[in-house]
Amino acid sequence: MDITELSCNHDEEAEEEEKKMIQKYHKFNGCEQSQFPILCQSCFCDNLYLRMVIADYKIECKVRTWFFTVFRWQPSRTERYKKPDICQTYSKLKNRCQVCLLDLEKGLPVQVSDTAFNITTHGKEKHFSATEEDINHKSTILENEKDQLRKLYLEDLRGQNLQRLAASDGLSMEKTKFQVESKHTTVLSLQITLFPDQGFSIGVAAHHGVLDGKMSTMFVKAWAHLCKQHLEETTVLFSLPETLTPSLDRSLIKDTTGLDEQMLNIVRSLKQGKLIGSRSLNSTPASERGDDVVFATLVLSRGDVERLRERVKNESPDPSQLHLSTFVISYAYMWTCLVKARGGDMERSVSFLFVGDFRERLDPPLPATYFGNCMFPAGSYDNTAAEFAGEGGFVAAVEILSGLVRATVLSLQITLFPGQGFSIGVAAHHAVLDGKTSTMFVKAWAHTCKRDNTVVAPLPETLTPSLDRSLIKDTTGLDEQMLKIVRALNDDGRIVGRRRNLSSIPAWERGDDGVFATLVLSRGDVERLRERVENESSSPSELLHLSTLVVAYAYVWTCLVKARGGDMERPVSFLFVADFRERLDPPLPATYFGNCMFPAGCFNSKTAGDFAGEGGFVSAVEILSGLVKGLSSRKIETIAEEFKIGFDCVGVTSHLGSLAGSTRRLKNTFKL
């Protein structure tokens, strides 16, 4: 006799048993009342009564049509609240947990247990079958077979054995996962969890080899849009709006630099246990969590973020250069808190990163709805825990993240003087462009404003920037030499070269003895100084380059050295920068957008006494004349060496003068 026959023979006995239980546990009003729930081990908790809420006749049983006593409790602080879904009558008859319906005897879920034992009623729907005691007593299923079934379930909870065991009509116990074959894989998997009368939750698993989080979110939004149309309008599905329609045109990507092949070569070479360079559709396995992992929800209100932002403005030496978005503030604060909470060795290496959407950053840019994965990482590596654990750790993290997220190329400030005119202040990021380019922008702006406002005419060729980076032919490895030099720079903590970011080099702090002055040299003054050099110099005048720049800078420099006074044996240095667009091989257009300025100067080879005497002015003219004339014959191989010498002298010289801008607008800065 099999289980099916046994179940049919005992229908009447089961119904009689049901009536007895109803009479035993139900009150006169037909509702069930109890004092304690029937639970399995996982739903139970210690000292349960301390955190339990009891309500009689609160909800209706999911199986029978009567109300029963509901218990509600939270097993631990990290778990959700639990409550029974079935009444105790059904729980006792089937020997099930009231919350998760686990078979309390076999330790199996109810679906697995019922399917394994093939309990049916020959197509006739029944709420209850024979009691478990009768089935276990009269069935032909041996005890060792039940033990084997339980072992099979526990040892392979997520494997194919459970899926085979649970396979039946109308029943699916497959988890949300990717189906990966040799040439096909699941792009997106969704799992919806319904909370009756509370809402629902949608879990999304995306294959990041195919699409990124922006695309999976757009899919959910498109899904919601179609559902909303179906409910509010008609059953006809309208087309999606443009903002929710994915762009599948792969020809939009123009990879002229071979980036695709470079990325593939990098991935193929990865062998860090989990990342195997073989090209396949399998996702990268998730990192294993250690025993010390803690999950927590931290809430930063708008007021918290504003207070942190004010703190950065008060403590940072130059907050105007920072990108103080909510993302930067929140991430920096969280990161420094994690480093401090971790403790341990403060010299250990720590790194943090984030990913950015590069759709609009590519050239040409991609549509915002481009279907794919266009996320690329940005991060700060090779830092130590001590950099973030100290008092200034939070501000340091903000400065690093700000440089990684965004850097302003050009900032303008217009000050209006009513009835007098206006002034334009320009601040340029010299890692991106030089003074010549920023001046060209102001000229282009003025050119556009001068024309009719209703017509936007193209700029003339002399004001149209050239953005073609392929024009630079670096055959000497200058780029790599310059990067090595910058990485090694550390000017008293101001320049940390190993952090490659977009942050500008902080300005020097001005001393209390700094003086701002405007000195005017007329054309007549320059002519008289030029004649003085021709009369006093031992070199023939035709061998000297007596431009306005050379004469004016030499005169101002010697005046500054004399005004400074002090030890005449102290080392002094002065420099200027020159435009190398036309000096490169091949030369660049005069409108090339970038920074093509390189320094030239006299570094630590002279003392203050060389310029403070009677012949100091002429000596300065001769040095500057030689530097300017040498620019035309200067080889590009020497640029990196001169660059390093110039930065090295900053830390050791006691008096440094530098010149910026054009020959008609001189700006002198000096280190006291």
C-alpha positions in Angstrom: 0.0 0.0 0.0 1.5 3.4 -1.0 1.1 6.7 0.7 -1.7 7.9 -1.7 -3.9 4.9 -0.9 -3.1 5.3 2.8 -4.1 9.0 2.6 -7.5 8.2 1.0 -8.3 5.5 3.4 -7.8 7.8 6.3 -9.8 10.8 5.1 -12.6 10.1 7.5 -10.2 9.6 10.5 -8.4 12.8 9.7 -11.7 14.8 9.5 -12.7 13.3 12.9 -9.3 14.3 14.4 -9.8 17.8 13.0 -13.2 18.1 14.7 -11.7 17.1 18.0 -8.9 19.6 17.8 -11.3 22.4 16.9 -13.4 21.6 19.9 -10.3 21.5 22.1 -8.6 24.8 20.9 -11.4 26.9 19.7 -13.7 29.1 21.8 -17.5 29.5 21.5 -17.1 32.2 18.8 -15.3 29.8 16.4 -11.9 31.6 16.9 -8.7 30.0 18.1 -7.0 31.3 21.2 -3.5 30.2 22.5 -0.9 31.2 24.9 2.3 30.4 23.1 3.3 29.9 19.4 4.6 26.6 17.9 8.1 27.5 16.5 11.1 25.8 15.0 14.6 26.4 16.2 15.5 29.2 13.8 12.3 31.2 14.6 12.8 30.8 18.3 14.9 33.1 20.5 16.1 33.3 24.1 13.8 34.8 26.7 11.1 35.2 24.2 8.4 36.7 26.4 10.5 39.9 27.0 10.0 41.0 23.4 6.7 39.4 22.4 3.4 41.2 21.6 0.2 39.1 21.8 -3.1 40.0 20.1 -6.1 37.6 20.2 -8.2 37.1 17.0 -5.9 39.5 15.1 -5.6 37.9 11.6 -7.2 35.1 9.7 -5.3 31.8 9.2 -3.8 31.4 5.7 -5.3 27.9 5.5 -8.5 27.9 7.5 -11.2 30.6 7.6 -11.0 31.5 11.2 -9.1 34.0 13.3 -6.4 33.1 15.8 -4.0 34.5 18.4 -1.1 36.4 16.8 2.4 36.7 18.4 4.9 39.3 17.2 8.5 39.4 18.2 12.0 40.3 17.1 14.5 37.4 17.6 17.5 39.8 17.6 18.4 43.4 16.9 19.6 42.5 13.4 16.6 40.4 12.3 13.1 41.3 11.1 10.0 41.0 13.3 8.3 37.6 13.0 4.7 36.5 13.3 2.8 33.3 12.6 0.8 32.9 9.4 -1.1 29.7 10.2 -3.2 28.8 13.2 -2.2 26.2 15.8 -4.8 23.7 14.7 -3.1 23.3 11.3 0.3 23.5 13.0 -0.5 20.6 15.3 -2.1 18.5 12.7 0.8 18.9 10.2 3.5 19.3 12.8 4.6 22.6 11.2 6.2 25.8 12.5 3.6 28.5 12.6 6.0 31.0 11.0 8.1 29.3 8.3 6.0 26.0 8.0 9.1 23.9 8.6 8.4 20.2 9.2 9.4 19.9 12.8 10.0 16.2 12.7 12.0 15.9 9.5 13.6 19.3 9.5 12.4 19.9 5.9 10.4 22.8 4.3 6.8 21.8 3.8 7.1 21.9 0.0 10.0 19.5 0.0 8.5 17.2 2.5 5.1 17.0 0.7 6.7 16.5 -2.7 9.1 13.9 -1.5 6.4 11.8 0.2 4.0 12.4 -2.8 1.0 13.2 -0.5 -2.0 13.8 -2.8 -5.8 13.3 -2.7 -6.4 12.0 -6.2 -7.2 15.5 -7.6 -9.7 16.2 -4.8 -8.6 19.4 -2.9 -8.2 18.8 0.8 -7.0 21.0 3.6 -5.7 18.1 5.6 -4.5 14.7 4.8 -4.0 11.8 7.2 -2.0 12.6 10.4 1.7 12.2 10.4 1.5 9.5 13.0 -0.6 7.2 10.8 1.6 7.9 7.8 4.8 7.1 9.6 3.2 3.9 11.1 1.7 2.4 8.0 3.7 3.6 5.1 6.5 1.7 3.4 9.0 4.5 3.8 11.8 3.3 6.0 13.4 5.3 8.7 16.8 5.2 7.0 15.2 6.6 3.8 14.0 9.6 5.8 17.4 10.1 7.4 19.0 10.0 3.9 16.4 12.6 2.7 17.2 14.9 5.6 21.0 14.6 5.0 20.6 15.2 1.3 18.7 18.5 2.0 21.1 19.7 4.7 24.3 18.9 2.8 23.2 20.4 -0.5 20.8 23.2 0.5 21.5 25.2 -2.6 22.6 22.6 -5.0 21.0 20.6 -7.8 19.8 17.8 -5.5 17.3 20.2 -3.8 16.1 21.6 -7.1 15.5 18.0 -8.3 13.7 17.1 -5.1 11.5 20.2 -5.2 10.6 19.9 -8.9 6.9 19.6 -9.3 4.0 21.2 -11.1 3.4 24.8 -9.8 6.4 24.7 -7.5 9.7 26.4 -8.0 12.4 26.8 -5.4 15.2 28.1 -7.7 17.1 31.0 -6.2 17.8 34.3 -8.1 20.9 33.5 -10.1 22.6 33.7 -13.5 22.2 30.8 -16.0 25.6 30.7 -17.6 26.4 28.6 -20.6 29.3 28.6 -23.0 27.8 31.4 -25.2 24.8 32.6 -23.2 24.3 34.1 -19.8 21.5 35.9 -17.9 21.9 39.6 -18.1 19.4 40.6 -15.3 17.7 38.6 -12.6 14.9 39.9 -10.5 13.4 38.7 -7.2 10.2 40.2 -5.8 9.4 39.7 -2.1 5.8 40.6 -1.2 5.0 41.8 2.3 1.2 41.6 2.7 -0.3 45.0 3.5 3.2 46.4 3.8 4.5 46.7 0.2 7.1 44.7 -1.7 10.8 44.6 -2.3 12.6 44.1 -5.6 16.0 42.5 -5.6 18.1 43.0 -8.7 21.2 41.0 -9.7 23.0 42.4 -12.8 25.8 40.9 -14.9 28.4 43.7 -14.8 30.2 42.2 -17.8 27.1 43.4 -19.8 25.5 46.3 -18.0 26.0 48.6 -15.0 23.8 49.8 -12.2 22.5 52.8 -14.2 21.0 50.4 -16.8 19.5 48.0 -14.3 17.9 51.0 -12.6 16.6 52.3 -15.9 15.0 48.9 -16.5 13.1 49.0 -13.2 11.9 52.5 -14.0 10.7 51.4 -17.4 8.9 48.5 -15.8 7.3 50.8 -13.3 6.3 53.2 -16.2 4.6 50.4 -18.1 2.8 49.1 -15.0 1.6 52.6 -14.2 0.2 53.0 -17.8 -1.5 49.6 -17.5 -3.3 50.5 -14.3 -4.1 54.1 -15.0 -4.9 54.1 -18.7 -5.6 51.0 -20.8 -4.2 47.5 -21.3 -2.4 48.7 -24.4 1.4 49.2 -23.8 2.6 52.5 -25.1 6.1 53.1 -26.2 8.7 54.1 -23.6 9.8 57.7 -23.3 13.2 58.6 -24.8 14.8 58.8 -21.3 13.8 55.1 -20.6 14.5 53.7 -24.1 17.9 51.9 -24.1 20.4 52.7 -26.9 21.8 49.5 -28.3 24.0 50.9 -31.0 27.5 49.7 -30.3 28.9 51.7 -33.3 28.6 54.9 -31.2 31.8 54.0 -29.4 34.9 55.2 -31.3 37.9 53.5 -29.8 40.8 55.3 -31.5 43.3 54.6 -28.7 43.1 50.8 -28.5 41.6 51.0 -25.0 39.4 47.9 -25.6 42.4 45.7 -26.3 44.4 47.1 -23.4 41.5 46.4 -21.0 41.2 42.8 -22.3 44.9 42.3 -21.9 44.7 43.5 -18.3 41.8 41.3 -17.4 43.5 38.3 -19.0 46.5 38.8 -16.9 44.6 39.0 -13.6 45.2 36.0 -11.4 44.3 36.9 -7.8 42.6 33.7 -6.7 39.2 34.8 -7.9 40.0 36.7 -11.0 41.1 34.3 -13.7 42.1 35.9 -16.9 40.4 33.4 -19.2 37.7 35.1 -21.2 34.3 33.8 -20.2 30.8 34.9 -19.3 31.1 34.0 -15.6 30.8 36.8 -13.1 33.6 37.5 -10.7 32.9 35.6 -7.5 32.0 37.8 -4.5 34.6 38.2 -1.8 34.2 35.9 1.2 33.0 37.8 4.3 35.0 37.3 7.4 33.6 36.6 10.9 34.2 40.2 11.9 31.9 41.7 9.2 29.2 44.0 10.6 26.2 45.3 8.7 24.9 48.6 9.8 22.7 51.4 8.5 24.1 54.9 9.1 22.0 58.0 8.5 23.5 61.4 7.7 20.8 64.1 7.7 21.0 67.2 5.6 22.0 69.1 8.7 24.8 66.7 9.4 26.2 67.1 5.9 26.0 70.9 6.2 27.9 70.9 9.5 30.6 68.6 8.0 30.8 71.0 5.0 31.3 74.0 7.2 34.0 72.1 9.1 35.9 71.5 5.9 35.6 75.2 4.9 37.1 76.2 8.3 39.9 73.7 8.4 41.0 73.4 4.8 43.7 75.8 3.7 42.0 76.5 0.4 38.3 75.4 0.4 37.4 77.3 -2.7 39.3 74.7 -4.8 37.3 71.8 -3.3 34.2 70.0 -4.7 32.1 69.8 -1.6 29.3 67.7 -2.8 27.2 65.5 -0.6 28.9 62.4 -2.0 32.4 63.7 -1.3 31.5 64.8 2.3 29.6 61.6 3.2 32.1 59.2 1.7 35.1 61.0 3.3 33.4 61.0 6.7 32.4 57.3 6.4 35.9 56.3 5.3 37.7 58.1 8.1 35.3 56.6 10.7 35.9 53.1 9.3 39.7 53.6 9.5 39.4 54.8 13.1 37.1 52.0 14.1 39.4 49.4 12.6 42.4 50.6 14.6 45.4 48.4 14.5 48.7 49.3 12.7 48.5 53.0 11.6 51.3 52.3 9.0 49.2 49.8 7.1 48.3 50.5 3.5 44.7 51.6 2.9 42.9 52.4 -0.3 39.4 53.5 -1.3 37.7 53.9 -4.6 34.4 54.6 -6.4 33.2 54.3 -9.9 32.0 57.0 -12.3 29.8 57.0 -15.3 31.9 57.7 -18.4 29.1 57.9 -21.0 29.3 61.7 -21.3 33.0 61.7 -20.7 34.0 59.7 -23.8 34.9 61.4 -27.1 32.4 61.5 -28.7 30.0 61.3 -25.8 27.5 58.4 -25.6 23.8 58.9 -24.9 22.7 58.8 -21.3 20.6 55.7 -22.2 23.4 53.7 -23.8 22.9 50.0 -22.8 26.2 48.6 -21.4 28.7 49.0 -18.6 30.4 52.4 -18.9 31.6 52.6 -15.3 35.3 53.1 -14.6 37.0 53.3 -11.2 38.7 56.2 -9.6 40.5 55.9 -6.3 43.3 56.8 -4.0 45.9 54.0 -3.4 49.0 53.5 -1.3 47.8 55.7 1.6 48.4 54.8 5.2 45.8 54.5 8.0 47.6 57.3 9.9 46.7 59.8 7.2 43.0 59.4 8.0 43.0 58.5 11.7 44.4 61.8 13.0 42.6 65.1 13.6 43.0 66.2 10.0 42.0 62.9 8.5 38.5 63.9 7.5 39.7 67.0 5.7 42.5 65.1 4.0 40.0 62.5 2.7 37.7 65.3 1.4 40.6 66.9 -0.4 41.6 63.6 -2.1 38.0 62.7 -3.1 37.4 66.3 -4.3 40.3 66.0 -6.7 39.2 62.6 -7.9 35.6 63.7 -8.6 36.1 66.9 -10.4 38.5 69.8 -10.9 37.5 73.2 -12.2 39.5 74.1 -15.3 38.7 77.8 -15.2 37.0 80.0 -12.7 35.9 83.6 -13.4 34.9 86.3 -11.0 33.5 89.6 -12.2 33.5 92.6 -9.9 31.4 95.5 -11.0 32.2 99.1 -10.0 29.1 101.2 -10.8 29.9 104.0 -13.0 33.6 103.0 -13.1 33.7 99.8 -15.1 34.4 96.2 -14.0 37.2 93.8 -13.2 37.5 90.1 -14.3 39.5 87.8 -12.1 40.7 84.5 -13.6 41.8 81.4 -11.8 43.1 78.6 -14.1 44.1 75.0 -13.3 47.6 74.8 -14.6 47.6 71.0 -14.8 45.1 71.5 -17.6 45.8 74.9 -19.3 48.2 77.8 -19.1 47.9 81.5 -19.0 47.9 81.8 -22.8 44.9 79.6 -23.1 42.9 81.3 -20.3 43.7 84.7 -22.0 42.5 83.3 -25.3 39.2 82.3 -23.6 38.7 85.9 -22.3 39.4 87.3 -25.7 36.9 84.8 -27.3 34.3 85.8 -24.7 34.9 89.5 -25.5 34.6 88.8 -29.2 31.3 87.0 -28.7 29.9 89.8 -26.5 30.9 92.5 -29.0 28.8 90.9 -31.7 25.0 90.9 -32.1 23.5 88.9 -29.3 20.9 87.3 -31.6 23.5 85.7 -33.9 26.1 83.2 -32.6 28.9 83.4 -35.2 31.8 81.0 -35.2 35.0 82.3 -33.6 37.9 83.3 -35.8 40.7 80.8 -36.2 43.0 82.7 -33.9 40.5 82.3 -31.0 39.3 78.7 -31.7 41.1 76.3 -29.4 42.8 73.2 -30.8 41.9 70.1 -28.8 43.7 67.5 -30.8 46.1 65.7 -28.4 47.5 63.5 -31.1 49.5 66.5 -32.4 52.1 65.9 -29.6 54.7 63.4 -30.6 56.7 62.4 -27.5 59.6 60.4 -28.9 61.9 61.0 -26.0 59.8 59.7 -23.2 59.4 63.1 -21.7 55.9 62.4 -20.4 57.0 59.5 -18.2 60.0 61.4 -16.9 57.8 64.3 -15.8 55.4 61.9 -14.1 58.3 60.3 -12.1 59.5 63.7 -11.1 56.1 64.9 -9.9 55.5 61.6 -8.0 58.7 62.1 -6.1 58.0 65.7 -5.1 57.3 66.5 -1.4 57.8 70.1 -0.6 57.4 70.1 3.2 54.2 68.1 2.9 52.6 70.5 0.4 53.2 68.3 -2.6 52.6 64.6 -2.2 53.6 63.3 -5.5 52.5 59.7 -5.0 48.8 60.8 -4.9 47.9 61.3 -8.5 44.9 63.5 -8.5 43.5 66.8 -9.9 44.0 68.9 -6.8 46.1 72.0 -7.4 49.3 72.5 -5.4 48.4 74.6 -2.4 49.6 78.2 -2.4 52.4 79.3 0.0 51.3 80.9 3.1 52.0 84.7 3.0 54.2 86.0 5.8 53.4 89.1 7.8 56.1 91.1 6.0 54.5 90.6 2.5 53.9 93.7 0.5 51.7 94.2 -2.5 52.7 97.1 -4.8 52.1 98.3 -8.4 55.2 99.5 -10.2 54.8 101.3 -13.5 57.7 101.4 -16.0 56.9 103.7 -18.9 58.3 103.3 -22.4 60.8 106.0 -21.7 62.0 104.3 -18.5 62.6 101.0 -20.4 64.6 102.9 -23.1 66.8 104.6 -20.5 67.5 101.2 -18.8 68.3 99.7 -22.2 70.8 102.5 -22.9 72.4 101.9 -19.5 73.0 98.3 -20.3 74.6 99.1 -23.7 76.9 101.6 -21.9 77.9 99.4 -18.9 77.9 95.8 -20.2 81.2 94.2 -21.3 79.3 92.2 -23.9 78.5 93.8 -27.3 74.9 95.0 -27.4 74.2 93.1 -30.6 74.9 89.9 -28.6 72.4 90.7 -25.9 68.6 90.2 -26.2 67.4 93.5 -24.8 63.7 92.9 -25.0 61.2 94.7 -22.7 60.9 91.4 -20.7 64.6 91.1 -20.1 65.1 94.8 -19.1 62.0 95.1 -16.9 62.5 91.8 -15.1 66.2 92.4 -14.4 65.4 95.9 -13.0 62.6 94.6 -10.7 64.6 91.7 -9.5 67.6 93.7 -8.5 65.4 96.2 -6.7 63.7 93.4 -4.7 67.1 91.9 -3.7 68.3 95.4 -2.5 65.0 96.0 -0.7 65.3 92.6 1.1 68.8 93.4 2.4 70.1 90.9 5.0 72.9 88.4 4.4 74.5 89.1 1.0 75.8 85.5 0.8 72.4 83.9 0.8 71.5 81.9 -2.3 68.9 83.5 -4.6 67.1 82.2 -7.6 64.8 83.6 -10.2 62.9 82.0 -13.1 60.3 82.6 -15.7 58.2 80.3 -17.9 58.2 80.1 -21.7 55.6 78.9 -24.2 57.0 75.8 -26.0 54.2 75.3 -28.5 56.3 76.5 -31.4 59.5 75.1 -30.0 58.4 71.4 -30.0 59.2 69.1 -32.9 56.8 69.1 -34.7 55.5 72.5 -33.5 51.9 72.8 -32.1 49.3 75.4 -33.2 49.4 78.7 -31.3 45.8 77.9 -30.2 46.6 74.5 -28.7 44.4 74.0 -25.6 46.6 72.9 -22.7 49.7 73.8 -20.7 52.8 74.0 -22.8 54.8 76.2 -20.4 58.2 75.1 -19.1 60.5 76.9 -16.7 63.8 78.6 -17.4 65.9 80.3 -14.8 69.0 80.8 -12.7 68.9 78.4 -9.8 71.2 78.7 -6.7 74.2 79.7 -8.7 74.2 83.3 -7.5 74.1 85.1 -4.2 72.3 88.2 -3.2 75.6 90.1 -3.4 75.8 89.5 -7.1 72.7 91.7 -7.7 72.8 94.2 -4.8 76.0 96.0 -6.0 76.4 98.7 -8.7 76.7 96.1 -11.5 73.8 94.0 -10.3 71.3 95.2 -12.8 73.6 94.7 -15.8 74.5 91.2 -14.5 70.8 90.3 -14.2 70.2 91.5 -17.8 73.1 89.4 -19.1 71.8 86.2 -17.3 68.2 86.7 -18.5 69.4 87.5 -22.1 71.3 84.2 -22.2 68.3 82.3 -20.9 65.9 83.8 -23.4 68.3 83.3 -26.4 68.9 79.7 -25.2 65.2 78.8 -25.5 65.4 78.5 -29.3 68.3 76.1 -29.1 67.1 74.2 -26.1 66.6 70.5 -26.7 63.4 68.9 -25.4 65.5 66.2 -23.6 66.7 68.9 -21.1 63.2 70.0 -20.1 62.7 67.3 -17.5 66.0 68.0 -15.9 65.4 71.8 -15.8 61.9 71.1 -14.3 63.4 69.0 -11.5 66.1 71.6 -10.7 63.6 74.3 -10.6 61.4 72.5 -8.0 64.4 71.4 -6.0 65.6 75.0 -5.6 62.3 76.0 -4.1 63.0 74.1 -0.9 66.6 75.4 -0.3 66.8 78.9 -1.7 66.1 81.8 0.7 64.9 84.2 -2.0 63.0 83.1 -5.1 61.6 85.4 -7.8 59.2 84.2 -10.5 57.6 85.9 -13.4 54.1 85.0 -14.8 52.0 86.6 -17.5 52.9 88.7 -20.5 55.6 91.3 -20.8 53.0 94.0 -20.3 51.6 92.6 -17.1 54.4 91.5 -14.7 53.5 89.5 -11.6 56.4 89.0 -9.2 56.2 86.5 -6.4 59.0 85.7 -4.0 59.6 83.4 -1.1 60.8 85.2 2.1 
